[in-house]
Amino acid sequence: MKMLIVTDGSFEARNALNFASQIVQRVAEPPTILTVIADSTDRLSYRAKDILARALELVGVPDALTQVRIGETFEIILREANEGDFDLVIMGDKRPRNFITRILWGSIAIKMAESAPCSVIVVRGKTSRIQRILLCDSGAGLSSLPSRLVVQLSDLLDGEEDVTVLHVMSQMSAGPGVRGSQLRADAQELVEERAPEGEMLERDIQMLEKPGIHPSPKVRHGLVVDEILAEARSGDYDLVVVGAHSTGGPQSFLLDNIAHQIMKRINRPILIVREKRELDQAQ
């Protein structure tokens, strides 16, 4: 798995580096650590070297590659993600301090999640060892979210995680064939009734049943964003996983409104898993 870790020396970036350190230890290929500066003055160049030196200490991989790039931060990170053929970008969420700028443009991390050609982890809030994972599968897309996680990002899983596969039953989005009782059913009842959502959860669990991984299905009822955020808080998860869907272009995908709202409101690390480049047209 090829990883790009972004840092600017801020508290948010250091938080992301600490979170990334547990992942890079599982990956054979050394990560690339990138910092971006506005211009090449001696003062900024010296600071960039200091930022990268500190990043190497935090990540704990002496042979990690380091890069200093000059230019506009978002454009540079996106270009590196495209040209470097990375599987995963990890970065902290440093939001603009100016309220108007924040409303109009949002954070660079959210923009990356919407534009990157690969999966992105946005590190926010309290971080800890990845032991409890909340995987939010809507069933949308060409491939299931668990299959994307296992196939594309298997190094994320150390083999000792508890993975909760969550599906939210929302009456607003229910199809015409969904009975009222199913809108109140728990995961086991949906599986036993062979409901479409139950079959999806059963497939997800089978996909995740690898040595050391402990998957379990869960269903909540209500508004999708609210229920996902409530589950993330109540379950004290270390990582929340959502999906993004290909829009057909080789370097673009759709971060739908639900995923976007979750990213804006959640206060813990979140992984956005995209359908990798049209599934490479190989599956």
Order of alpha helices (4+ residues) and beta strands (2+ residues): beta-alpha-beta-alpha-beta-alpha-beta-alpha-alpha-beta-beta-alpha-beta-alpha-alpha-beta-alpha-beta-beta-alpha-beta
